[in-house]
Amino acid sequence: IADALDLAEHFADGQKICVVLGDNIIEGNIRQAADDFRAQPAGAKILLKEVPDASRFGVAEMKGDRIVGIEEKPKQPKSNCAVTGIYMYDGSVFEKIKKLVPSGRGELEITDVNNAYIREGTLTYSFLEGWWTDAGTFDSLRRATNLVAETESRRTGGPLEEEDDE
């Protein structure tokens, strides 16, 4: 992810940016978090979601109301606060990416970028309202489909109509 983000440096032109991973599906919106980030003088903001299967994600280690570290896919998560694939960064993100060393997987990790902001003391966070899924596996894609269908059914007051394939 950090490698891909680095390709956007020219487009960001030193301005604040928001990165939303393509497999994220959310019920609500991020307007309030984005407004809060715009008002933030510098740094980064991430969105968290409490989940029952935190070991599948980057997990925030919390001390009171502060994030003190993020660990990628820990076997023993230090919290149930998953880092969703929604990140907001100031223009210094590209300097941080250039200083990264590839992980054991041979990749530049977005978790390392977020931990750099934590070390600076400039990472803030919000909890994402409503449901969230990353749809990155077959199981989570099925879950996403079901969540969207249930939400739409509640919104319209009835079941979704199926299209006839004939």
Secondary structure, 3 states (H helix, E strand, C coil): CHHHHHCCHHHHCCCCEEEECCCCEECCCCHHHHHHHHHCCCCEEEEEEECCCHHHCEEEEEECCEEEEEEECCCCCCCCEEEEEEEEECCCHHHHHHCCCCCCCCCCCHHHHHHHHHHHCCEEEEECCCCEECCCCHHHHHHHHHHHHHHHHHHHCCCCCCCCCC
